[in-house]
Amino acid sequence: MTPEEGRCVHAQAILSECKDDIFVGSSLVDMYSKCRSIEDAARVFANVPTHDVVSWNAMILGYVKCGQAEKALYLFGQMTREFVQPDMVTFVGVINACASVASLEEGKRVHLEVNQNGYASDVAVGNGLIDMYAKCGSIMLARKVFEKMHMRDVVSWNTMIGGYVKLGQGEKALILYQEMQQKQIQPNRVTFVSILNACASKAEIKEGRCIHAQVIQNGFGTDVSVANCLIDMYSKCGCMKDALKVFDNMPTRDVVSWSAIIGGYAKSGQAKQALEVFKQMKEEYIQASRVTYVCVLNACGSLASLEEGRRIHAEAIQRGFELDITIRNCLIDMYLKCGSIEDAYRVFENMLTRDVVSWSSIILAHVRCRQGRVALKLFRKMQEEDVQPDRITLVAVLNACASIAALKEGRLIHKLITQMGCESDIFLCNCLIDMYAKCGSIEDAYKVFNDMKVRDLVSWNSMILGCVKCGHAEKALMLFWQMQREMVPQNSITFVGVLNACARVAALEQGKRVQAEVTKSGLDSNVFVAGCLVDMFAKCGSIEDASRVFKSMPSHDTVSWSTMLGGYAMHGLGKEALQLFEQISQEGAEIDNITFVCLLSACSRADFNSEGHHYFESLSPVYGILSTVEHYTCMVDLLGRSGYLNEAQDLINIMPYQPDIFVWMALLSACRVHGNVQLAERVAKQVLQVDPENASCYVLLANIYSAAGKWGSAVKVHQMMNERLVNKKPGRTWIEINNKVHTFVVDDHEHPQIVEIRAELNRLIGPMKQAGYVPDVNFVLHDVDEEAKESSLLHHSEKLAIAFGLINTAPGTQLQILKNLRVCGDCHRAIKFISKITGRAMVVRDSNRFHHFKDGICSCMDYW
């Protein structure tokens, strides 16, 4: 009956003076409710002079059916206040109202009244209570009601199974279904729909096939709803052939059937087939639904098919889905996957209402496009519009902060996460660690890490990588060994981080221990991890171990070839580097511009002038690689170190790129080696025009002036640094003894063994001078007397580290140190004499290369 027909009947009731009849009034309320005219129903109800339980029930059920559950609950309260005794129908209606608004507390109160009124054993009421508790999220209370029911029908079982499925507990739904079969309860269509959804949620293909057989046995094989669920189940289990078989065997299909098969193809990575089925669907004149468009837009995004996506966009508008927020969010996602951020932003801007998905998608897009500031600006606008961020939004904005090192904004987002009660979310905590580390605040990162009650592998990896990035390699190593003690399993990312930490501080012994752990984990054949082992051994001074690991690798990629080549370059092994490059060429391995940077560096450090020129000139014509500014920097370094300063300057003048800081600094370093003050002044001027806070430039220029005896000029350089608030990077030297890394600075007073260290240096200085060592006071940058200069030289961090190594290791043990700056000439000369006097081999890695000292000779042959 239509509302108009109902109103005619109502008019006749008034004319026949039956409007005050309680039975007629209840019938009119029921009629208007079923006609979805709840206002008319309420008006009739209000005008009836007296109400019985039937009229109250009609009005309560009417509100529930029309989606006005709150009014139904209010009316129930009014009914009880008027002492009208509710019956089974009342309770079914009110329980449904509680379920509609997910009001658990109200539901519990109604449940209490059910018990008090003696309806606890009623099957319909019991089924309603199960459904209500499940929809309120309390599946335990739902199961408790289910277990207490003396009689259950198929609806009881279906409701309980459906509750488990809706709350993501598919395993329990399957167990209950098996129990239902054991009790020989005949399943119906609703049963199969629910249990197939359970199989789909857990990808239980074996169980799904069994249920498919039961579907056929029970005569539901041709039921459209059940068949649709079978398609969905097979799709989510990755069995598209089975899904298609069900689809093809359906005698009739609805839009859900087509959407299910299209969605299955889209989700299983077969987007092309999804679009083909969509085309077939239109040929059969099936009107697409919102779900259909969601599926095909996802398919377009997967294929990055921009034109197809635009065509479907236009079609969705024609079909009246222009304002649908779900469709618009899918359009944003599709355009972003197709690489058109302009189209995505246009859709976003034209949305009348935006939800958290809309904002998160567009914010994340800007993060991926490296537009962190724009992403943060959008986030602020989102907050202004009172849209509550979700986990995805917070991850996106934390990544935005990390990408631009926005520490202040990152801390504000951290505060917001705490206010939202999400501070225990592991994924967000991991993002916070990463953000703080990338913003350079390792202390904040470590606080987040320490406050985490539960950590996963990503937490440990983020913290280790963060420590390495922020220059806290020793802390990274401590974390790795703590991770070992707590028996947290490692993966390739863990080993990449800790091997980089070993390389940073030349912790060779710990690096060997890490290698043993790599082997235990079976990752020694992983090309990425093996490449990091090569890099670690090379940077820790053991080029032999690096070469051994490299040769044992089952295969090599461009990175591993370049790493080994770079290792030879660092150690000044030009001959080995050239031989390796020939091997690369013979094997036809893929090479890139970085490979040539390593090769040219090797030529420079080995003084292979002609070879360097040959490979530089062969870059484009022979190897098809466009020369970069890095290649020119290597050539300037090669020419400058060999004394061809004018030729190096000429090369800078003709290079097709604007010279950067590194090119000029390479030439300035050559000026220091060869004492060319005039050229150094011109080069330094070029550097400081571009980067007036480049501390290395000031230090090098001051060194050059001091070496030339121009103390006044050196003092002026230092004054200029002070005036411009330029901070010189402090020189540090590391040495690993007994698996512990020790750090020294010039004139160190903090080390616990500093007294013994200084005594050892005072003991060595006599024999060194007798052997011919003369302190090179030109490396003292202060105009003081000779004795003070010699004392200053004696306490350089390199010498302190070596003295520490001598007194803490057995005679004959090789010592290895790492210097963060270039080793000074006096220390280089002194270490040669110390190696000869003590009979020790010593390896020194500075910021430029490795120096292998033995019997008073350095592998660099004094060329560095």
PyMOL commands that set and color helices and strands:
alter all, ss='L'
color gray80, all
select helices_A, chain A and resi 3-15+22-34+38-47+53-65+69-81+88-100+104-116+123-135+139-148+154-166+170-182+189-202+205-217+224-236+240-249+255-267+271-283+290-303+306-318+325-337+341-349+356-368+372-384+391-404+407-419+426-438+442-451+457-469+473-485+492-504+508-521+527-539+543-552+558-570+574-587+593-605+609-623+629-641+645-654+661-674+677-690+695-707+711-723+754-770+777-779+786-794+797-808+825-838
alter helices_A, ss='H'
color red, helices_A
select strands_A, chain A and resi 732-737+740-745+815-819+842-845+850-854+857-858
alter strands_A, ss='S'
color yellow, strands_A
deselect
rebuild
show_as cartoon
